Amino acid sequence: MHVMIIGAAGMIGRKLVERLAVAPAALGHEITHLTLVDVVEPETPATLSAISATLAIDLSSEGGAERLVAARPDVIFHLAAIVSGEAEADFDKGYRVNLDGTRALFEAIRQEGRRERYAPRVIFASSIAVFGQPFPERIGDEFFTTPLTSYGTQKAICELLLADYTRRGFFDGIGIRLPTICIRPGAPNKAASGFFSNILREPLAGNEAVLPVDENVRHWFASPRSAVGFFVHATRLDTSRIGPRRNLTMPGLSALVGEEIEALGRIAGAKAVRLIRHEPDPVIRAIVAGWPTNFDARRARELGFTAEASFDEIIRIHIEDELGGKI
C-alpha cells in the first residue's frame, strides 16, 4: 500500500509518521511506499527511510497536485492547511492554501482516474469551525454549516467538494472534523485556538503563558494522540457504513478554560497555575465567541472513533508523550 501524507511537517503529520514508525501495520495493510509532502521538506524516521520519499511541494502551486497524484497513492492524508488565525488575517493566503490547494488535489485525482481507473481513499482534515452560531445545546452531524470565520468557510467548502467527488466515485473520501487539539507540542502557532494549549504546555515547562479569554469559555477538545487515532481508524474503516454524509464530527471533551486550569493545578500544582497571565485580547475573544462548544458525536463513536473523557487524561498524555513522563 502506498500512503501519502500531505502536510507531513505539521503537528498531526509528524505524529502520524511517528505512529507508523513504531506500528507500521497500524493502517491495516503493509506500507510498501510512504510519501511525505509539505511546503518544507519533511523529516523521515530512520525506521521508515527504506520505503519513504520526501517532497517539498505547495499543493496550491501550478502542477503541484498533479505531480503528487501521478504516483497514484492508495491512501492520501490531506492535513495541509493555514490555521484559523492566519486565515483570518490573510484572506488571500487562506483561500489559496485551504480551498484552492484542496480543489487542485481533488481535481488531479479525478483527472488521473479518467486516464485509467483510480479512486484512492482520501482522508481530509476538517474542523469544527465549519459550524457557526446560533448553536443548539449539542451539535450533531446533521446541524447545518454556517461558519463565521474564513477558515471555517474554507473547510466547509472543501467538505462539500469531498462529499460530491466521493458521490461521483472519483475517490473514497472521509472528512474528519477535528476538535481543538490540546495540548499541542512545540512553539505557539498563529491558530486563534493556540492559547488552549499554551496555558497548559508552557506552565508544565516552567514558563509563563497568556490567557486572552475568560475562564468561563467552553470548547471541544481532543489530544494529539486521539487526533492521530482518528486518521488511522479512518484508513481501516469500512466506508459503506458511513453513508452519503462523508464528513464526521469527531468525539471530544467539552470543557471550560477554568476546568483546564483546575486540571493543571491537580497535576502540576499551584505554582504552575500562577504562571498563567490574564491579558484579554478582543480579537481572539471575538473569534472564539463564534465557535461551538459541545457536540453529539454519536455517528463517529458508533463507527469506532474515540477520544479522552477528562482534561487530567489529556495533560497526562502530554507529559507521557512530550515530557518523558516527568514535569
N, C-alpha and C positions, 0 to 999 in steps of 0.2 A: 504494500500500500504506500502510495506517495502522498505525503502530508505536507501542506504548505501553510505557514503561519505568516500572515501579513500584519505587520505591527509587532514583530517579534522582539524589538528592543524596548517596548513599553513594559509596564509592570506586569500585566497579566500575561503578555507574551513570554517574558523571561520566566515567570513562574510555571507556565505551561511547559516550556522547554525543560526546566529543572525537573518537573514531574516525569516527563518522558525519559529523561536521562537515568532516573532511578527505577522507572517502571515502564520499559519500552513496549510492553504488551497492554498498557493501560487503555488504549483505544479499541481493543478487541481484536486487532489484527497485527501481524508483524509489519513494522515500518521498514520498507526497503529503501526509501529515499525521503529525506526531510529537507525542505527548502525554507529558509528563514529570510524574511524580507522586511526592510524598513527604510526610512529615508537616510538613516545612517546604518552602516553595515553591522548587523547583529553579531554577537559572540556565540560560538558553538561550544558546548561542553565537550571535553575530551572523549567521553564515552560514546558520543554520537558523531564524532568527526568523520568516521569512515563512511557514513551514509548521508552526510549533510553538505548542503551548499548554502552560501550566504550571499545576498544581493542587496545593494543599496539602490532602491528604486522608489520614486514618488509615484504612487498609484494614479494620481491625477495628471501626471505628465503625459505628453503625447506618446503613444505607443507603449507606455509602461505596463498597462493591464494586459495588452496583447502579448507582450514578451513573457509575462508570468504564466498566462493561461496556455501558451503554446507547449508548455511542459506537461499539460494535461494531468494535474494532480487529482487524486481521488477524493481528498478531503481538503477544503480550504477554510481555514480560520481567518475571518476578516475582523481584526481587532484594531486596525489603524484609525485614528481619529484625532481631531483637535478638541481639547477638553472644553468644558462648558464656559468657563470664564473667558478663555481666549476666543472662543467662537462668538461670544457676545461683544468682545472688544474689537475684533477684526472680522467684520461681516464678510468681506470677500474671501479671506482665507478659510473661514469656517465652511462656507458653501463649496469652495473649491475642493477642500480635502474631504469633508464629511459627506457631501452629496455627490459632487462630480466624480470623485475618485471611486465611490461605490457604484455609481451608474456605469462608469467605464469598465469596472470589473465584471458586473453582471452582463453587460453587453458583449464583452470579449468572450465570456463563456458561451453566450448564445451563438455568436458567430463561429466559434470553434466547433460547436455542435452541428452547425449547418454543413460543415465540410465533411465531418464524419461523426457518427453518434458519440456524444459526450455529454454527460449530465452528472457532475460531481456533487457531493454533499457540501453545501456552503453554510457555515455556522457564523452568524453575524452578531457582533457585539452591539446591542441596542441599549436603551436606558429607560428608567422610569421617568425621565424628563419628557417623554412623549405625552405625558398626561398634564393637564392644566386645570385650574380652578374653574368653577366650584366643584369640590370633591364630595363624594358620599363618605360615610364613616369608614368604609373599607372599599378599596378599588379592586374590582375583578377584571379579568381579561376582556370582558365584554364592554367595559366602560369606554366611551369614545375618547379619541386622542385629540386634545385641543391644547398643544404645547404653548407655553408663554415665554419661551426663550428661543433664540436662533438655533442653539444646539439641539433642543428638543424637537424643533421643526424639522431640522435636517435628518435626525434619526427617524422621525415619524414618516417622512417621505421615503426613506430607504426601506422601512418596514413594508410599506405598500408595494414598492418595487419587488422586494423579496417574495412577498406573497403572490404577486402576479406572475413573476418569472417561474416560480415553483408550480403554480397552477397550469402554466403553459408547457411544463415539462422540460424547461431549459436547464434546471438544476433542482436538487433536493434541498430546499432551504429551511433553516431554523433560525429565528431571531431570538436572542437571549436578552431580555430586558433586565439589565443588571441593577441591583440595589447600589447605593453608595458603598464603595469598597473601603473597608476600615479594619485594620489600621494599615494604610499604605506605607510600604517601606521607602527608604531613600529620602531625598530632599523634597521640600514642598514644591508643588507644581502650580499651574495657573488655573486649576479647576476651582470653581466657586465653592465646591464642597470640600476643598482641601483641609479646612480648619477642623472638620470632624476627626480626621486622623492626626493632625498636628497637635491637638490638645492632649492626646494620649502618647503618641510616639515621642515627642520632644521631652516631656517630663520624665518618661521612662528612661531617657538617656541623660537626664540631669540638666536639660536645657529649658529655657522659658518658651512659652507658646502663647499666641494671641488668640483670644476668643472674640470674634466680631459680632456675634448674635447673643440673644438672651438664652439663659439655661432652660427655658420652657419650650424651646424649639424642638419639635419632634421630627424624626426622619426614619428612613428604611435602610437597614444596613446588612452587610454580609462580609465575611473575612476574605482576604485574597485566596486562602485555601479553598473556601467554598466556591469562589469565582472560577478557579481552575477546574474544580469538580463539575461545575455546570457545563463547561465546554467539553470535558472528557465524556460526561454522560450523554451529551447531545450527539456525540460521534457514534456511540453504541446504540442509540435509541432506535426502535422500530418506528419510523416516521408515519407509518399508516395509522398509528394510534393518535396522532396529533389532530388530524382533520385539516380543513382548509385554513383555519386561523393559525398561521405558522409562527406567530410572534408570541412568546410566552413570558409572563412576568415571573421572575424567579422568587423563590422563598427568601425570607429575610427576617430581621428583627426590627420591630417598631420600638423606638426608644427616644427619650428626651436627652438633650445635651446634659442636663443635670444628672441623669442616670448614668451617662458615660463617666462623668466626673466622680460620682459615687463609687462606681466600679473601680476606677483608678485608685481612689482612696483605700478601698478594701484590699487591693493587691499591692500597691506601692506605698501607701501611707500618706499622711497629711503633708509631708514635705513635698511630694510630687504634685499634689493638688495646688499648693501655694505657688508653683511655677507657672500657673495659668493666669495670664493678664487679660482683664476685660477691656477691650478697645472697640466700641461699636463702630461698624462700617456700614453706612446707609446703602451703598451699592450692593454689598453681599447680602445684607438683610432683605433688600427688595427682591433679589433673585431667589433666595431661599424661601421667602414668603409664598412664592408661586409654585413650590414643589409639593408633591403628595407626601403623605406621612404614614399611611397604613394600607396594606394590601390583603386581598384574598387570593393567595397563590395556590388555590386548590388544584387547578389544572396541572401546574408544574409538579406539585407534590405527588399527585396521582400518577404522574409519569416517572416518578423516581428521583426528582431533584430534591436536595436537602440543603439546609443552612443551619447556623447557630441559633440557640434559644436564649442566650444571655450575653451581656457585654463582658462579664467576667470570662466567659469562654473565648470571646474574641480577643481580649487582652492576653490571655494565656497562650493562645495560638501565636500571637505576635512575639511574645517572649521566647517561645519554643523555636519558632522558625527563623527569627531575625536576631535574637539576642543570646543565642546559645543556651537558653534555658535560665538565664540569670538577668536580673535587673541591674 
